[in-house]
Amino acid sequence: MKTINDVFARYKKELQHIYDTNETEAITLLVISQINELSKAKIKAFPETIITTGVAEKLEDILIELKTGKPVQYVLGTTEFYGLPFLVNPSVLIPRPETEELVEWAISSVDKGQNGNILDIGTGSGCIAISLKKNLAQFDVSAIDISADAIKTAESNAALNKVDVNFIRQDILKYAEIELPKSSIIISNPPYVTLHDKTQMHTNVTDFEPHTALFVPENDPLIFYKAIADFAKVNLLPGGLLFFEINESYGEETVKMLAGKQFKNIELRKDMSGRDRMIKAVNV
């Protein structure tokens, strides 16, 4: 009979060539919790708990997928973002903790009683748009993405979280074609990874996550930021807020670009790891 301890030992042995010890432990904890329907606290408190044969087989099947480097979120098909459940698959990026910080910044920037329209550009799984709608229910929220598969996933996530978000398939690089009501907030986590950045990244990102949502040309790393800023100049209300998640290597360049387009009160903010990862700017 296998115990929870046995599962941890097996996962550690089989995944050590891909992840460090802490990552492997976190992955194993997540998998056991979801498959065996146990809280993480209970798993840690009772490591000698017996695993049933059926659960052991499921855990072994998952391990086979994990050994390919496939991210655990894709293997399980779900993740959590801003306290909410989200379905994820290789058509969308896996939501990151720093994006939760961007969402928190946007929510905390809204005045009590304020309403209007919010637009999320490059929505992917819908994590930003859905989290904002869940916490700012008085706003009408729309979201665009170039990928039909991403839009389908985002719509499923809106239904899962019981919120109404208007999802639109559109290419922001063709922003002149987009007709929407003027927004109080435009927010985006657009593609920003250069080919140089790619060489520093883990293969479980570069081999499995969607390239159209990740990569930009080396010679024009701000291509999406410039397009979104131009769109925002026309489609943000005066005094409206523009929020970006950014490539930490291009913080100052992004600030200069926004200043050149006459945005005001531009604020560059670090994430929890101390890296330049977020910008807020005001339209005039």
C-alpha positions as a printed Julia matrix, in Angstrom:
284×3 Matrix{Float64}:
   0.0    0.0     0.0
   1.31   3.46   -0.92
   1.26   6.41    1.43
   1.42  10.15    0.79
   5.08   9.98    1.82
   5.72   7.39   -0.89
   4.18   9.67   -3.5
   6.39  12.59   -2.43
   9.48  10.37   -2.64
   8.58   9.07   -6.1
   7.78  12.5    -7.53
  11.0   13.9    -6.07
  13.06  11.16   -7.7
  11.37  11.36  -11.1
  11.2   15.17  -11.41
  14.6   16.14   -9.99
  16.05  16.68  -13.48
  13.35  19.31  -14.22
  12.58  21.09  -10.95
  14.41  21.91   -7.76
  13.34  20.3    -4.48
  11.0   23.1    -3.39
   9.25  23.25   -6.76
   8.83  19.47   -6.84
   7.34  19.48   -3.34
   4.9   22.26   -4.26
   3.84  20.41   -7.43
   3.38  17.12   -5.56
   1.34  18.84   -2.86
  -0.9   20.47   -5.47
  -1.44  17.22   -7.37
  -2.25  15.12   -4.29
  -4.56  17.82   -2.98
  -6.57  17.95   -6.2
  -6.63  14.24   -7.03
  -7.18  12.95   -3.5
  -9.44  15.9    -2.51
  -7.46  16.63    0.63
  -6.44  20.01    2.0
  -2.75  20.83    1.79
  -2.68  21.17    5.57
  -4.08  17.66    6.0
  -1.56  16.23    3.54
   1.32  17.76    5.5
  -0.13  16.73    8.88
  -0.82  13.1     7.95
   1.92  11.95    5.54
   1.3    8.27    6.38
  -2.25   8.42    4.94
  -2.85   5.47    2.61
  -3.43   6.25   -1.07
  -6.09   4.1    -2.74
  -5.2    2.11   -5.85
  -7.37   4.29   -8.07
  -5.77   7.5    -6.83
  -2.28   5.96   -7.09
  -2.93   5.16  -10.77
  -4.08   8.72  -11.46
  -1.0   10.11   -9.71
   1.23   7.87  -11.83
  -0.47   9.03  -15.07
   0.05  12.65  -14.03
   3.7   11.97  -13.23
   4.25  10.64  -16.75
   2.99  13.95  -18.17
   4.98  16.03  -15.7
   8.19  14.24  -16.7
   7.83  15.73  -20.2
   8.14  19.19  -18.63
   4.47  19.99  -19.18
   3.39  22.54  -16.53
   1.32  21.06  -13.71
  -1.46  23.59  -14.36
  -1.89  22.25  -17.9
  -1.75  18.66  -16.68
  -4.48  19.3   -14.11
  -6.37  21.7   -16.39
  -6.97  24.22  -13.61
  -5.24  26.85  -11.54
  -6.13  29.6    -9.07
  -5.82  33.33   -9.64
  -6.8   36.09   -7.24
  -8.67  33.53   -5.15
 -10.74  32.31   -8.11
 -10.63  29.02  -10.08
  -9.56  29.12  -13.73
  -9.46  26.5   -16.46
  -6.16  26.56  -18.35
  -4.84  24.77  -21.42
  -1.99  25.3   -23.91
  -4.04  27.96  -25.78
  -3.62  30.39  -22.86
  -0.8   31.52  -20.6
  -0.76  30.21  -17.05
  -1.68  33.17  -14.78
   1.25  34.42  -12.68
   1.36  35.88   -9.15
   2.73  39.21  -10.41
  -0.39  39.61  -12.55
  -2.42  39.3    -9.34
  -0.45  42.32   -8.11
  -1.48  44.24  -11.24
  -5.13  43.36  -10.63
  -4.84  44.45   -6.99
  -3.33  47.78   -8.07
  -6.19  48.39  -10.5
  -8.86  47.54   -7.92
  -7.28  49.75   -5.27
  -7.1   52.67   -7.75
 -10.88  52.81   -8.22
 -12.76  55.45   -6.24
 -15.7   54.3    -4.13
 -18.89  54.6    -6.15
 -17.03  54.89   -9.46
 -18.37  52.95  -12.44
 -17.97  52.81  -16.2
 -16.18  50.51  -18.63
 -13.05  48.41  -18.22
 -11.16  46.85  -21.13
  -8.61  44.04  -20.8
  -6.38  43.67  -23.87
  -4.85  40.25  -24.6
  -7.08  38.49  -22.09
  -5.88  34.89  -22.53
  -7.62  32.82  -19.85
  -9.64  35.89  -18.87
  -8.0   36.0   -15.44
  -7.61  39.79  -15.33
 -11.02  40.68  -16.76
 -12.89  38.12  -14.66
 -11.11  39.04  -11.43
 -11.86  42.72  -12.03
 -15.53  42.03  -12.78
 -15.81  39.85   -9.67
 -14.41  42.64   -7.5
 -15.74  45.69   -9.37
 -19.21  44.45  -10.27
 -20.46  47.99  -10.96
 -18.24  48.21  -14.07
 -19.0   46.79  -17.5
 -15.98  44.68  -18.47
 -14.86  43.78  -21.98
 -11.81  41.81  -23.08
 -10.12  41.16  -26.4
  -7.72  38.51  -27.66
  -6.45  37.51  -31.09
  -6.88  33.78  -30.36
 -10.27  32.12  -30.88
  -9.21  29.27  -28.57
  -8.24  31.75  -25.85
 -11.61  33.5   -26.15
 -13.37  30.15  -25.81
 -11.37  29.36  -22.65
 -12.03  32.82  -21.21
 -15.77  32.46  -21.83
 -15.73  29.14  -19.98
 -13.93  30.8   -17.08
 -16.46  33.63  -16.94
 -19.23  31.03  -16.71
 -17.29  29.1   -14.06
 -16.96  32.25  -11.96
 -20.51  33.46  -12.67
 -19.6   36.85  -14.13
 -20.65  38.65  -17.3
 -17.69  39.76  -19.44
 -17.92  40.78  -23.1
 -15.2   38.81  -24.93
 -14.19  39.93  -28.42
 -11.79  38.33  -30.89
  -9.61  41.12  -32.24
  -5.98  41.96  -33.02
  -4.82  45.0   -31.02
  -2.19  45.7   -33.7
  -5.22  46.54  -35.91
  -6.61  48.82  -33.21
  -8.26  51.21  -35.68
 -10.82  48.47  -36.41
 -11.89  48.12  -32.76
 -15.06  49.98  -31.79
 -15.97  49.96  -28.1
 -17.41  52.46  -25.6
 -14.77  54.69  -24.02
 -13.23  53.12  -20.92
 -12.35  54.34  -17.44
  -9.64  51.68  -17.23
  -7.64  49.85  -19.9
  -5.41  47.08  -18.58
  -3.08  44.69  -20.37
  -0.48  42.0   -19.88
   0.63  41.83  -23.53
   3.41  39.74  -25.09
   6.8   41.09  -24.04
   9.37  38.25  -24.12
  12.27  38.8   -26.54
  14.31  36.03  -28.16
  17.16  36.92  -25.78
  14.79  36.49  -22.82
  13.73  33.14  -24.24
  17.25  31.73  -23.74
  16.93  32.42  -19.99
  13.51  30.8   -19.62
  12.56  27.34  -18.4
  11.62  24.93  -21.19
   8.29  24.19  -19.48
   7.33  27.73  -20.53
   8.93  27.92  -23.98
   7.91  24.4   -25.04
   4.32  24.46  -23.81
   2.85  27.95  -23.4
   1.43  29.78  -26.47
   4.13  31.69  -28.36
   1.74  34.33  -29.72
   1.0   35.34  -26.11
   4.68  35.43  -25.13
   7.11  36.63  -27.75
   7.88  39.92  -29.48
  10.46  40.9   -32.12
  13.93  41.62  -30.73
  14.05  44.86  -32.73
  10.64  46.11  -31.49
  10.03  44.79  -27.96
   7.41  47.47  -27.19
   5.31  46.79  -30.3
   2.18  45.89  -28.32
   2.67  48.61  -25.7
   2.86  51.29  -28.39
  -0.26  49.99  -30.11
  -2.2   49.78  -26.84
  -1.06  53.26  -25.81
  -2.23  54.69  -29.17
  -5.55  52.9   -28.77
  -5.86  54.15  -25.18
  -5.27  57.79  -26.18
  -8.49  57.61  -28.19
 -10.49  55.1   -26.15
  -9.71  56.05  -22.55
 -11.8   58.78  -20.97
  -9.94  61.91  -19.8
  -8.46  60.97  -16.44
  -8.81  57.28  -17.33
  -6.17  54.83  -16.14
  -3.88  52.64  -18.24
  -2.29  49.64  -16.52
   0.48  47.47  -17.98
   2.38  44.42  -16.86
   5.83  44.86  -18.4
   9.15  43.27  -19.19
  11.42  44.24  -16.29
  14.2   45.05  -18.77
  12.14  47.76  -20.49
  10.65  49.69  -17.58
  12.29  53.03  -18.33
  11.74  52.67  -22.08
   8.03  52.01  -21.52
   7.75  55.05  -19.23
   9.44  57.24  -21.86
   7.17  55.9   -24.59
   4.05  56.74  -22.54
   5.39  60.21  -21.67
   6.03  60.8   -25.37
   2.36  60.08  -26.02
   1.35  62.66  -23.36
   0.21  60.29  -20.63
   0.61  61.83  -17.17
   1.35  60.68  -13.61
   3.24  57.66  -14.94
   4.18  55.3   -12.12
   6.61  52.37  -12.47
   6.09  49.8    -9.73
   8.11  46.78   -8.61
   6.57  43.37   -7.98
   7.0   41.3    -4.81
  10.4   40.13   -6.1
  11.67  43.7    -6.45
  11.54  43.77  -10.25
  10.07  46.58  -12.39
   6.93  44.81  -13.6
   3.96  47.22  -13.6
   3.06  50.67  -14.88
   0.08  52.93  -14.29
  -0.53  56.06  -16.38
  -3.3   58.65  -16.64
  -4.87  59.79  -19.91
  -5.37  63.53  -20.4
